[in-house]
Amino acid sequence: MGQEIYIKPKKKAALVGKRQVTVGDIADVFAASGIKASAERVKLFKCAEKDNNGLFLVSALDVVAAISAALPGHSIVNLGEKDTVVSIKAQPPKKRRWLKWLKVSLVSLVLFVGASTAIMTFHTDSQLGTVFKKYYEIFYGREVEKPYIINIPYSIGLALGIVVFFNHFTGKRLTKEPTPIEVEMATYEKDVEDAVIAQLELSKEKQETGEDE
């Protein structure tokens, strides 16, 4: 008697140094132990990273058809994505540790200079220094060129605000919530994946109809 096989295909599967793609590479499988292992080993397609720029589109129907052909008589239920983008990459060479730290240092320097320039430009455009002078004159009754009693707390508050906003300090997360950058990166990755799926679907349709890209 056939059993139910539950599959949960991923939105994107990144594979390194592989040629033969199996069901277990792109989907989570739940079934009886023996059937689960057999379903995960079902072959989908064979490729090289240079083919199609290393990007391939696998439909949930392709997964169901492959499992049905290899394990007939079982009921297959899809609980995941309807399309999976498979990215095939060659085994990357080992990177030198000093080169990695050099890249991190250069990126950090660029971000630091860019952020500090943006902050200073904003303060200049908004004439924040003049505003602080006016504050000092209002509360203390005299005019000074550099109101440190306002400038210093403001600078400290600005630094603390940045730390709280990005939710990180010395590599440690302040709260369990995702940071604004992580949210934006997740949104960006989702948009990229949707665009890649649409492009691969169009390419697949053109190949099936025999049209030139």
C-alpha positions, -999 to 999 in steps of 0.1 A, spaced: 0 0 0 13 34 -10 23 60 16 23 98 16 55 116 9 56 152 20 80 175 2 89 211 10 109 226 -19 130 257 -11 128 290 -28 165 289 -36 191 261 -34 228 270 -37 250 240 -45 288 240 -46 309 215 -65 279 193 -75 268 180 -109 240 156 -101 211 174 -84 188 153 -63 155 159 -45 173 161 -11 194 190 -25 164 213 -31 137 201 -8 130 188 27 113 154 26 91 138 53 80 101 51 88 68 65 125 64 71 132 40 42 110 59 17 124 93 29 160 82 21 149 68 -13 130 100 -21 159 123 -12 182 103 -35 159 106 -65 179 123 -93 164 154 -110 190 166 -135 227 167 -142 245 199 -151 277 220 -149 281 254 -134 289 269 -168 255 257 -182 229 285 -182 253 306 -160 248 281 -133 211 290 -127 183 264 -132 146 265 -125 130 234 -110 93 232 -108 75 214 -80 58 194 -107 93 182 -119 100 170 -84 67 152 -81 72 136 -115 107 124 -106 96 109 -73 65 93 -89 87 77 -116 112 64 -91 88 54 -63 54 46 -80 24 40 -59 30 67 -33 10 99 -28 32 130 -29 21 162 -12 39 196 -18 40 219 12 66 243 -1 75 265 -30 61 259 -65 94 269 -82 130 265 -69 160 284 -83 191 261 -82 224 278 -83 254 256 -92 289 270 -84 323 254 -87 343 246 -56 358 280 -46 396 281 -40 408 286 -5 411 323 3 441 337 21 432 350 55 451 382 52 433 390 19 399 385 36 409 409 64 422 434 38 389 434 20 369 438 53 392 467 63 388 485 29 350 481 30 349 493 66 370 524 57 348 533 28 316 529 49 331 549 77 342 578 55 310 578 36 288 577 67 308 604 84 307 626 53 270 622 50 264 631 87 287 662 84 270 673 52 236 670 68 246 690 98 261 717 76 230 719 54 207 721 84 231 746 102 230 725 133 260 743 148 240 776 146 210 759 162 232 747 191 246 782 196 211 796 198 201 769 223 231 778 245 223 815 242 186 809 252 194 787 282 226 804 295 221 840 284 254 844 266 268 836 232 297 812 227 314 799 196 315 762 206 288 751 231 305 719 242 279 713 269 255 706 240 279 693 213 293 665 235 260 649 247 247 652 211 277 633 197 274 606 224 237 603 217 243 601 180 267 572 184 244 554 208 215 559 184 234 543 156 243 513 178 207 509 188 194 513 153 217 487 138 211 464 168 248 454 170 278 463 192 312 446 190 297 417 171 269 411 196 232 415 189 214 437 214 180 422 208 167 391 189 148 412 163 163 415 129 183 446 121 170 471 95 198 460 72 188 424 76 152 433 68 162 452 37 186 424 26 158 398 30 135 420 9 162 425 -17 170 388 -19 133 379 -23 129 405 -51 160 391 -68 148 355 -65 114 365 -80 131 383 -109 154 353 -115 124 329 -115 105 351 -139 136 353 -162 142 315 -161 105 308 -167 106 330 -198 138 314 -210 122 279 -205 91 289 -224 112 302 -253 132 270 -254 100 249 -254 85 269 -283 118 270 -302 121 308 -302 155 324 -301 164 344 -269 
